[in-house]
Amino acid sequence: MFLGHDFAVLWFCFRFRYYQNVCTSSYSFVWWNWTRWEKEIDWMALNGINLPLAFTGQETIWQRVYLALGLKQSEIDEFFTGPAFLAWGRMGNIHTWGGPLSSSWKENQLALQHKIVDRMRALGMITVLPAFAGHIPQGVIRLFPNVNFTKLGAWSCFNCTFSCSYLLDPEDPLFQKIGGLFMKEMLHEFGTDHIYNADTFNEMDPTSSDPAYLSAVSGAIFQSMTNVDPAAVWLMQGWLFVSSPSFWKPAQIRALLHGAPIGRIVVLDLFAENSPVYQRTESFYGQPFIWCMLHNFGGNHGLFGQVESINSGPFEASVFENSTMVGTGLTPEGIEQNDMIYELMNEISWSSKSLNLTQWIFDYADRRYGQQNTNAREAWQILLKSIYNCTQYWKNHNHSPLVRRPALKMNIDICYKQKDLFDAWKLMYNAASSLGSSKTFLYDLVDVTRESMQQLVTTYYVQIKSAYENEILEDLISAGGILVYDLLPELDALLSSQPHFLLGRWLEAAHSMASTQAEAALLDMNARNQLTLWGPDGNILDYANKQLGGLVADYYKERWTLFLWFLVDSLNTGVPFNGKKFNEAVFGVENNFLSNGKVYSANPTGSTIEITKKIFLKYYPHTTKQAMVNGA
């Protein structure tokens, strides 16, 4: 049957529907059991995803390889990070932090990976397995003192205690030996669908910009795959081209991508809804690419989207001159937030043209709540056109004062008008009397109310800052008192009324993976640290912030309380606020949260409807005045 040229082009460009970011395994999947994984894989199948990452359990394979080489178990244990940070250990960004991994953890993850891969393949998916990217434990250098390697620089705000990984020289024979051992062991364990992922320079620039060197690196990585699997295709995340454009110029990108034959590297244009790389690389210089929506960083909560971009971007990419696009993808760092934007992207992947978003959002609201409701429809129309329609360069990384360490200079920018959010909040509140029995509606009601309260936190922060700078102690105490004694406790109560917004749920899942009390304590630290300090010293402080019942009360509120104490003391004594001293003091508060030993409930408490009603009636009247004052 002849389908026509246009249809054939579209089929080719939308052939693959990829899912996952390498970071998702840590920000979202880390504590998942098979029950949760099975649900996710079924969701993938229902949405037509056919190319998912399958990274679970690889540490057992690596351990076998390193032991076969002659490394000591202690050297392997020191190399692996803890579970919550494995994504960055696998990419060579960090090592050791949060570890060691127990034997039972590695064994259980290996067994889980078998179930994951079997289920994915049973549903017709092509699994993407890991490959050797070149990073090695220090023990390899002990065993092979003459090996050629490069010590990479520190990653992010870490020092070399937990960073500065060793990268094996691609031309050293040991590169192919280690890569081959890993591939053979992995294929023996899981079989293969012939597509593999490896990321060598994630947020770490190579030591040389020489195109010949870069081609040698990518060539060696690809060869380590094809030596074992001649049909291997390398799936590469394209984030490095976005995060370090000053290094990755045309000559460097071309060299890296041409280290393998055309068609044997598939690039994930990872942040294409915001920063498409294909446009400035002539479609990745001939290598196939997948147009991806990244959307979320760190698994943060916060309403956000770029609906116009994702409704047009894939189709523009498919007709780009000499386009090599072969699919679309979802590549969020963290999931379980902003359901609507992912449903939209999945539907676009099945469409031959841009969607009528006005009609689509009405249909979405009807489907989501199981009935048609005028208030809900109108609320979603506002959310779609404003909150979910950011049209400027913007990373969906929540920097609200609510979830950041307090300071006198904080980023309060948002990508929408506050009035639009508050209008949508009112409509959702009005819909509650009819839709209160819908679980999805209750989740959305909490989410929109949470976002509104987040903006109210900003309002009170601005008042606090103004009162301090104008030395009006009474106003400072008034605004600060409302923030820490009313608003934040009420937000915590709201979040605690829904199972998806509970700190206890995250921690209980972590504890369930432990085989001993000591391991449970280590996993608890992993789970808490990732959400807060992200490292021993607040190295990537609040990057993976969440708004969870328990976390707001015992972490964010405590920081704000201390901040206000410092400001009040400053006005009382006439001594200027000392940001350095505050940061030293608040670090103690943050550390105390990690070790407070408190057990947080994994079960919701209170009525979402009643709590929302109380909050809405108390604060909504102030939002109209606020919007008028802010001009937003």
C-alpha positions in Angstrom: 0.0 0.0 0.0 1.5 3.4 -1.0 1.2 5.8 1.8 2.5 8.9 0.0 5.7 10.9 0.4 4.5 13.3 3.1 3.2 10.5 5.3 6.5 8.5 4.8 8.5 11.5 5.8 6.4 12.0 8.9 6.6 8.3 9.8 10.4 8.4 9.5 10.8 11.6 11.5 8.4 10.4 14.3 9.6 6.7 14.2 11.0 6.7 17.7 9.3 7.9 20.9 12.1 8.1 23.4 11.7 8.3 27.2 13.9 9.2 30.2 16.9 11.4 31.1 19.9 9.7 32.6 19.1 11.8 35.7 15.5 10.4 36.0 16.9 7.2 37.5 18.1 9.1 40.5 15.6 12.0 40.9 12.5 9.8 40.4 13.1 6.0 39.9 15.7 5.5 42.7 13.4 3.9 45.3 10.9 2.2 42.9 10.0 -1.4 43.4 8.6 -3.7 40.7 5.0 -2.7 41.3 5.8 0.9 40.6 8.0 0.1 37.6 5.3 -2.1 36.1 2.8 0.7 36.3 5.3 3.1 34.6 6.1 0.6 31.8 2.4 0.1 31.1 2.0 3.9 31.0 4.8 4.0 28.4 3.1 1.4 26.3 -0.2 3.1 26.4 1.4 6.3 25.2 3.4 4.7 22.4 6.8 5.0 23.9 9.1 2.5 22.1 12.6 3.6 23.0 13.2 3.8 26.8 16.4 3.9 28.8 17.0 0.7 30.9 19.8 1.7 33.3 18.9 -0.2 36.5 21.2 -2.7 38.0 24.3 -1.9 36.0 26.5 -1.6 39.1 26.5 -5.4 39.5 27.8 -5.7 36.0 30.5 -3.2 36.6 31.5 -4.9 39.8 32.0 -8.2 37.9 34.2 -6.4 35.4 36.3 -4.6 38.0 36.8 -7.8 40.1 37.8 -9.7 36.9 40.4 -7.0 36.3 41.8 -7.5 39.8 40.4 -4.5 41.7 39.8 -4.9 45.4 36.2 -4.8 46.7 37.1 -1.8 48.8 38.2 0.1 45.7 34.9 -0.7 43.9 32.9 0.4 47.0 34.7 3.7 47.1 34.0 4.3 43.5 30.2 3.8 43.5 28.1 6.6 44.9 25.0 6.1 47.0 21.7 5.2 45.3 20.4 8.7 45.2 23.5 9.9 43.3 24.2 7.0 40.9 23.2 9.0 37.8 26.2 11.3 38.2 28.5 8.5 39.3 27.7 6.8 36.0 28.6 9.9 34.0 31.8 10.4 35.9 30.7 13.6 37.6 31.2 12.3 41.1 32.3 9.2 43.0 31.9 7.8 46.6 29.4 10.3 47.9 26.4 8.7 49.6 27.9 5.2 49.3 28.7 2.4 49.7 26.2 0.3 47.9 25.3 -2.9 49.8 25.5 -6.3 48.2 21.8 -6.8 48.7 21.1 -3.4 46.9 23.1 -4.5 43.9 21.5 -8.0 43.8 18.0 -6.6 44.1 18.6 -4.0 41.4 19.9 -6.6 39.0 16.8 -8.7 39.6 14.6 -5.7 39.1 16.4 -4.8 35.8 15.5 -8.3 34.5 11.8 -7.6 35.1 12.1 -4.1 33.6 13.8 -5.3 30.4 11.5 -8.3 30.0 8.4 -6.2 30.4 9.6 -3.5 28.0 10.5 -6.0 25.4 7.2 -7.9 25.8 5.4 -4.7 25.0 7.5 -4.1 21.9 10.0 -1.6 23.2 13.6 -1.2 22.2 15.6 -1.0 25.4 18.6 1.3 25.6 21.3 -0.3 27.7 24.5 1.4 29.1 27.9 1.2 27.6 31.4 2.2 28.7 32.0 6.0 28.6 35.7 5.9 29.6 35.5 6.7 33.3 37.4 4.4 35.6 38.0 3.9 39.4 41.3 4.9 40.8 42.0 1.2 41.5 42.5 0.7 37.7 45.5 3.0 37.8 47.0 1.0 40.7 46.6 -2.2 38.7 47.9 -0.7 35.5 50.4 1.9 36.5 51.5 2.6 32.9 48.0 3.2 31.6 47.3 6.5 29.9 44.5 8.5 31.5 43.3 12.1 32.1 42.2 13.4 35.5 39.1 15.6 34.8 38.4 18.7 36.7 35.9 19.1 39.5 32.2 19.0 38.7 29.8 21.7 39.7 30.6 22.8 43.3 32.3 19.6 44.4 36.0 19.3 45.0 38.2 16.4 44.2 37.2 14.5 47.4 34.1 13.3 45.6 34.8 14.5 42.0 37.7 14.8 39.5 37.1 11.5 37.8 39.7 9.5 35.8 39.1 9.2 32.1 40.9 6.4 30.3 42.8 7.5 27.1 40.7 6.3 24.1 43.9 5.0 22.4 45.1 3.0 25.3 44.4 -0.8 24.7 42.8 -1.0 28.2 39.9 1.1 26.9 38.8 -1.6 24.6 39.4 -4.3 27.1 37.2 -2.7 29.8 34.6 -1.6 27.3 34.5 -5.1 25.8 34.3 -6.9 29.2 31.4 -4.7 30.2 29.5 -5.2 27.0 30.0 -9.0 27.0 28.9 -9.3 30.6 25.9 -7.1 30.1 24.7 -8.8 26.9 25.2 -12.2 28.5 22.9 -11.0 31.4 20.2 -9.1 29.5 20.5 -9.7 25.7 20.4 -6.7 23.5 18.3 -4.5 21.2 21.5 -3.0 19.8 21.2 0.5 21.2 23.4 1.8 23.9 23.9 5.0 25.9 27.2 6.5 27.0 27.9 10.1 28.1 31.6 11.0 28.6 31.6 14.8 28.9 28.4 15.6 30.8 28.9 19.1 32.2 32.7 18.5 32.1 34.8 19.9 29.2 37.4 17.7 27.7 41.0 18.6 28.4 41.6 19.2 24.7 39.5 20.9 22.0 41.5 19.3 19.3 39.0 17.7 16.8 41.3 14.8 16.3 41.3 14.0 20.0 37.5 14.3 20.2 37.0 12.0 17.2 39.4 9.5 18.8 37.3 9.5 22.1 34.0 9.0 20.4 35.6 6.5 18.0 36.9 4.4 20.9 33.6 4.5 22.7 31.8 3.3 19.6 34.4 0.6 18.9 34.0 -0.8 22.4 30.4 -1.3 21.5 30.9 -2.8 18.0 33.7 -5.1 19.0 31.0 -7.0 20.9 27.9 -6.1 19.0 28.6 -5.2 15.4 25.1 -3.8 15.0 25.5 -1.4 17.9 24.0 2.1 17.7 25.2 4.8 20.2 22.4 6.9 21.7 24.1 10.1 23.0 22.6 12.8 25.2 23.1 16.2 23.5 23.1 18.1 26.8 26.9 18.8 26.6 26.3 21.0 23.5 23.8 23.1 25.5 25.6 23.3 28.8 29.0 24.3 27.4 28.5 26.2 24.1 31.8 28.0 24.5 33.7 24.7 24.2 31.4 22.8 21.8 31.8 24.9 18.7 31.0 23.5 15.2 34.4 21.9 14.7 34.3 20.2 18.1 30.7 19.0 17.7 31.3 17.7 14.2 34.5 15.8 15.3 32.8 14.1 18.2 29.8 13.1 16.1 31.9 11.8 13.2 33.9 9.5 15.4 31.3 6.9 14.3 29.8 6.3 10.8 26.7 8.3 9.9 23.6 6.6 11.2 25.4 4.8 14.0 25.0 7.7 16.5 21.6 9.0 17.5 21.7 12.3 19.3 19.0 13.3 21.8 18.4 17.0 21.2 17.7 17.1 24.9 16.3 20.6 25.5 14.8 21.2 22.0 11.7 23.0 23.2 14.0 25.7 24.6 17.5 25.4 23.1 17.4 23.2 19.9 20.9 22.2 18.8 19.9 20.8 15.4 19.4 24.3 14.1 23.0 25.3 14.6 24.6 22.0 13.6 23.0 21.3 10.2 21.0 18.5 11.8 23.9 17.3 13.9 26.1 17.1 10.8 24.2 14.2 9.3 23.7 12.0 12.4 20.1 11.2 13.3 18.5 13.0 16.2 15.5 12.9 18.4 13.6 16.1 19.2 13.2 16.0 23.0 11.3 18.0 25.6 13.4 18.2 28.8 11.0 20.5 30.7 12.0 19.7 34.3 15.2 20.0 36.3 15.8 18.2 39.6 12.2 16.9 39.8 11.1 20.3 41.2 7.5 21.1 41.8 6.2 24.2 40.0 3.7 24.8 37.3 5.5 25.3 34.0 5.4 24.6 30.3 6.2 25.9 26.8 3.1 24.6 24.9 3.6 26.7 21.8 7.1 25.5 21.4 6.3 21.8 21.8 3.2 22.2 19.6 5.3 23.5 16.7 8.9 22.4 17.4 8.8 18.8 16.3 7.1 19.6 13.0 9.5 22.4 12.3 12.4 20.1 12.9 11.0 17.4 10.6 11.0 19.8 7.7 14.3 21.5 8.5 16.7 21.5 5.5 18.2 18.1 5.3 16.6 17.1 8.5 17.8 13.9 10.1 15.1 13.8 12.8 14.0 10.3 13.6 11.7 10.8 16.6 10.5 12.7 19.6 11.3 12.2 23.2 10.5 13.0 26.9 13.7 13.8 28.8 12.8 15.3 32.2 15.3 15.1 35.0 12.4 14.3 37.3 8.8 13.2 36.7 5.6 13.1 38.8 4.8 16.8 38.2 3.0 18.8 35.5 1.1 15.8 34.1 -0.6 17.9 31.4 2.6 18.9 29.6 3.7 15.3 29.2 0.2 14.2 28.0 0.4 17.0 25.4 3.9 16.0 24.2 2.9 12.4 24.0 -0.2 13.2 21.9 1.9 15.5 19.6 4.2 12.6 18.9 1.2 10.8 17.2 0.0 13.8 15.3 0.7 14.8 11.7 0.4 18.5 12.5 0.1 21.0 15.3 -2.9 20.5 17.6 -5.8 22.9 18.3 -4.7 23.6 21.8 -7.9 25.3 22.9 -10.0 22.2 22.1 -7.3 19.9 23.3 -7.2 21.4 26.8 -11.0 21.2 27.1 -10.8 17.5 26.2 -8.0 17.0 28.6 -9.9 18.5 31.5 -13.0 16.4 30.7 -10.9 13.2 30.4 -8.9 13.9 33.5 -11.9 14.5 35.8 -14.3 12.1 34.1 -16.9 14.8 33.4 -17.3 18.2 31.8 -17.1 21.1 34.2 -17.1 24.7 33.1 -15.0 26.0 35.9 -12.3 23.4 35.4 -12.3 23.9 31.7 -11.9 27.7 32.1 -9.1 27.2 34.7 -7.2 24.9 32.4 -7.7 27.4 29.5 -6.0 30.1 31.6 -3.2 27.7 32.8 -2.6 26.7 29.2 -2.4 30.2 27.7 -0.4 31.7 30.6 1.3 29.5 33.1 2.1 26.7 30.6 3.0 29.1 27.8 6.4 30.5 28.6 7.7 31.9 25.4 11.1 33.0 26.5 14.3 31.1 27.2 13.6 29.6 30.6 14.8 26.6 32.6 12.0 25.1 34.6 14.1 25.1 37.7 12.2 26.4 40.7 14.1 29.3 42.3 11.2 30.6 44.3 12.2 32.0 47.7 10.1 29.3 49.3 12.5 26.6 48.3 15.8 28.5 48.3 18.1 29.5 51.2 16.8 32.9 52.4 18.9 36.0 51.5 18.4 39.7 50.9 18.9 39.2 47.2 16.8 36.4 45.7 15.4 35.6 42.3 11.7 36.2 42.2 11.1 36.2 38.5 8.3 34.0 37.0 7.3 33.3 33.5 3.6 34.3 33.8 1.3 36.9 35.3 0.4 36.3 38.9 -3.2 37.4 38.2 -3.6 34.6 35.7 -2.6 32.0 38.3 -4.9 33.5 41.0 -7.8 33.5 38.5 -7.2 29.9 37.7 -7.0 29.1 41.4 -10.4 30.7 42.0 -11.9 28.6 39.2 -10.4 25.4 40.5 -11.8 26.3 44.0 -15.2 26.8 42.5 -15.0 23.5 40.7 -14.3 21.6 44.0 -18.0 21.3 44.9 -18.6 19.2 41.8 -15.3 17.5 41.3 -14.3 16.8 44.9 -14.6 13.0 44.5 -12.1 12.9 41.6 -8.6 11.9 42.8 -7.0 13.7 39.8 -8.9 16.8 40.6 -7.8 16.8 44.2 -4.2 16.4 43.1 -4.6 19.4 40.7 -6.4 21.4 43.3 -3.5 21.0 45.7 -1.0 21.7 42.9 -2.6 25.0 41.8 -3.1 26.0 45.4 0.5 25.2 46.2 1.6 27.3 43.3 -0.5 30.2 44.5 0.9 29.9 48.0 4.4 29.8 46.5 3.7 33.2 45.0 2.3 34.4 48.3 5.6 33.5 49.9 7.3 35.7 47.4 4.9 38.5 48.3 5.7 38.3 52.0 9.4 38.0 51.2 9.3 41.3 49.3 7.5 42.9 52.3 10.1 41.5 54.7 12.9 42.8 52.6 11.3 46.2 52.2 10.6 46.5 55.9 14.2 45.6 56.8 15.8 47.9 54.3 13.5 50.7 55.5 14.2 49.8 59.1 10.5 49.3 60.0 10.6 46.6 62.7 6.9 46.4 63.1 6.3 45.7 59.5 9.1 43.2 59.4 7.7 41.2 62.4 4.2 41.4 60.9 5.1 40.1 57.4 7.6 37.6 58.8 5.1 36.3 61.4 2.4 35.6 58.7 5.0 33.8 56.6 6.4 31.4 59.3 3.5 31.0 61.6 0.6 31.0 59.2 1.4 30.5 55.5 4.1 27.9 55.7 2.3 25.7 58.3 -0.9 25.9 56.2 1.1 25.0 53.0 2.5 22.0 54.9 -1.0 20.9 56.0 -2.3 21.2 52.4 0.6 19.1 51.0 0.1 16.5 53.8 -3.5 16.0 52.6 -2.4 14.3 49.3 -0.3 11.2 49.0 1.8 12.5 46.1 3.1 15.4 48.2 4.4 13.6 51.2 8.0 13.5 52.4 7.1 10.4 54.3 6.3 8.6 51.1 9.7 9.3 49.6 11.5 8.3 52.8 9.5 5.1 53.3 10.3 4.0 49.8 14.0 4.5 50.5 13.8 2.6 53.8 12.0 -0.3 52.0 15.1 -0.9 50.0 17.3 -1.6 53.1 18.3 -5.0 54.4 19.7 -3.7 57.7 19.1 -0.8 60.1 22.5 0.6 59.1 21.6 0.5 55.5 18.2 2.1 56.2 20.0 5.0 57.9 22.3 5.4 54.9 19.4 5.4 52.4 17.5 7.8 54.6 20.5 10.2 54.4 20.6 9.7 50.6 16.9 10.5 50.3 17.1 13.6 52.5 20.4 14.9 51.2 19.3 14.8 47.5 16.3 17.0 48.3 18.2 19.5 50.3 22.0 19.9 50.5 22.8 17.7 47.4 26.3 16.9 48.7 28.2 17.1 52.0 28.5 20.9 52.1 25.4 22.1 50.2 27.4 21.7 47.0 24.3 21.9 44.8 22.1 23.3 47.4 18.3 23.0 46.8 18.8 21.9 43.2 16.3 19.0 43.6 13.9 21.0 45.8 10.4 19.6 46.3 7.3 20.9 48.0 6.3 18.1 50.3 4.4 17.8 53.5 7.0 17.5 56.3 9.8 19.1 54.2 8.1 22.5 54.3 7.5 22.4 58.0 10.9 21.0 59.2 13.3 22.4 56.5 12.0 25.4 54.6 10.1 26.9 57.6 13.0 26.5 59.9 15.3 28.3 57.5 12.9 31.2 57.2 12.5 31.4 61.0 16.2 31.7 61.5 16.5 34.3 58.7 13.8 36.5 60.3 15.6 36.2 63.7 18.8 37.5 62.0 17.0 40.4 60.5 15.1 41.4 63.6 18.3 41.1 65.6 20.1 43.3 63.1 17.5 46.1 63.4 17.5 45.8 67.2 21.3 46.0 67.5 22.0 48.3 64.6 24.5 45.8 63.3 24.1 45.1 59.5 22.9 41.7 58.4 25.8 39.4 57.9 25.0 37.0 55.1 28.1 34.9 55.7 27.3 34.4 59.4 23.7 33.5 58.5 24.8 31.0 55.9 27.0 29.3 58.5 24.2 29.2 61.0 21.5 28.0 58.5 23.8 25.3 57.4 23.4 23.9 60.9 19.6 24.0 60.5 19.9 22.2 57.1 22.2 19.5 58.5 19.9 19.0 61.5 17.1 18.1 59.1 19.2 15.3 57.7 19.7 13.8 61.1 16.6 14.7 63.0 15.5 11.0 63.1 11.9 12.0 62.7 9.5 9.5 61.1 7.2 11.2 58.6 3.9 9.6 57.8 3.5 8.1 54.3 -0.3 8.5 54.7 -2.2 11.7 54.0 -4.0 13.5 56.8 -6.8 16.0 56.7 -9.4 16.9 54.0 -7.9 18.5 50.9 -11.2 20.3 50.2 -11.5 21.8 53.7 -7.9 22.8 54.0 -8.0 24.4 50.5 -11.2 26.3 51.5 -9.6 27.7 54.6 -6.5 28.8 52.7 -8.5 30.3 49.8 -10.9 32.3 51.9 -8.0 33.6 54.0 -5.6 34.6 51.2 -7.4 35.0 48.0 -8.8 38.4 48.8 -5.3 39.7 49.2 -4.2 38.4 45.8 -6.3 40.9 43.8 -4.7 43.8 45.7 -1.3 42.2 45.2 -1.8 41.8 41.5 -2.8 45.4 41.2 0.2 46.6 43.2 2.6 44.4 41.3 1.0 45.2 38.0 1.1 41.4 37.3 
